[in-house]
Amino acid sequence: MSPTALPEARAAGAHRAAGRVVDILELVVSARDGLALRELSARLVAPKSSLLPLLRTLAARGYLEQGPGGEYRLGRRAVELGLGQPAGRGLPEIARPALRALMERTGETVFLGTLSGDGTAVVFVDKVDSDQVIRYAGGVGERRPLHATSSGKVILAVLPAPHRERILRALPLKRYTDQTVTSLAALRATLDEVRQTGLCVNLDELAVGAAGIAAPIFHRDGAVAGACAIGGLTDRLRPRLRAPAAEVRASARAISARLGHRPALSGKDRAVMIE
């Protein structure tokens, strides 16, 4: 985006500092991998010294977060506002203790995802980075395809059938790797299995070498609230799928319980089947 693409902030009568904050947020949300201070300075034609206080304030308030390389990405607070959730008690705030504990138990990056407003993607609304040197990348506010991610398939699987079918009929099944499910019949079969087990394991479907394990989170009324997932290297997760899968499902249930969800008692818990 060029400096001339930001007319609103330069309109007559606009408050300069407020306009600059909006400019920053709009640039950051449009950049998938985030933007470093020098990139923001160049795109906004503004000195680093004048941008840095704004960036620090936005980060301190949760509207921005910094990645491992210092790049700025959209923060949890901005995502909560976009979802229309109340500050402090939205899903990310409620889920964060369980997400952090899950990262500590599995050693992998943990994601909290929800269905996008247009129903075409899963959106990361929070994450807890792994301490691993090589770890799964992805920032808060980023979108991922429903059919090629564990979080997306988990959410799809537990949606009410009419809602799910509307999404499926309109969903472009883009191929990302040789393992991506691109057949509607195959995707429906996968979703049936996910619905039975309450878990989705994704290996190399979005990117070769990347794996994900996700379980659904439910509201008090039983409606799906989102997905709790871990992401890591396929070679690291494949040999030990059963243990982290159990941790993911337990964490999703704990978050659901904090939202007031009480699953119906069936007499016997379904076993998690992983082949």
C-alpha positions, 0 to 999 in steps of 0.5 A, a space after each residue: 500500500 502506498 502513502 497515497 492509498 491513505 486518503 482518510 487520514 489526510 482529509 481536511 480536519 482529520 486529527 493527525 495522531 488519530 489518523 496515524 493510529 488508524 493508518 498503522 492498524 490498516 497497514 498491519 492488518 493488510 500485511 500477513 507477516 506483519 510489518 517492522 518499524 522501518 517498513 511502517 515508516 517507509 509506507 507512511 512517510 513518517 519518522 520512526 521516532 514519531 511512530 515508535 510511541 504510537 506503536 508502543 502504546 498500541 502494543 501495551 494496550 493489546 491492539 498490536 503484538 510483536 513477532 519474534 523478529 520485531 514485526 508488528 501484527 494485529 493484537 488480541 484486543 483489536 480482534 476482540 473489537 472486530 468480533 464485537 466481544 466485550 473487553 476483558 471477558 471475550 473468548 480470548 481472555 477466558 481461554 488464555 490460561 488454558 491456552 498457556 497451560 496447553 503450550 507448556 504441556 505440549 511444547 507446541 504453539 497453541 491457537 484459538 480460532 473462530 469462524 470468520 464473519 463471512 463464514 469462509 475461513 478460520 481466524 486466529 483470535 489468540 495464540 501462545 508461542 512455543 519455546 521451540 526454535 522451529 515452530 508453527 508460524 501464524 499471527 493473531 488476526 490471520 485467516 486460514 482455509 476451513 478445509 485445509 486446517 484442523 481448526 477449520 475442519 473442527 468448526 465445520 464438523 460441529 456446525 448445525 447441518 444446514 449452516 455447514 452445508 451452506 458453507 460447503 457448497 460455497 467453499 473453494 477447495 483450493 489445493 495447497 499440498 498433495 495432502 489437501 482434501 479437494 473433494 467435497 465427498 472426501 471433506 464430508 467424510 472427514 467431517 463425519 469422522 471429526 464429529 464422531 471423535 471430537 478431534 481433528 488431526 491435520 498432517 501436511 494439508 496446508 503446508 508440507 511439514 506442518 501439522 495441527 491438532 484441534 478440538 471444538 469449543 462450545 458456548 453454554 447453549 451448545 453452539 460452537 464458539 471456536 477451536 483450540 489447536 496446536 501447530 507444529 512440525 509434522 516430524 515432531 508431532 506424528 510419532 506422538 500424536 496420541 498424547 498431545 491430542 488428548 491434551 488438546 481435547 482436554 483443554 477445549 473441554 476446559 475452555 467450554 466449561 468456563 463458557 458454561 457448557 455442560 456436555 450431555 452425559 452419554 454413560 461412556 466417553 468416546 475414545 479418541 481414535 488416531 490411526 
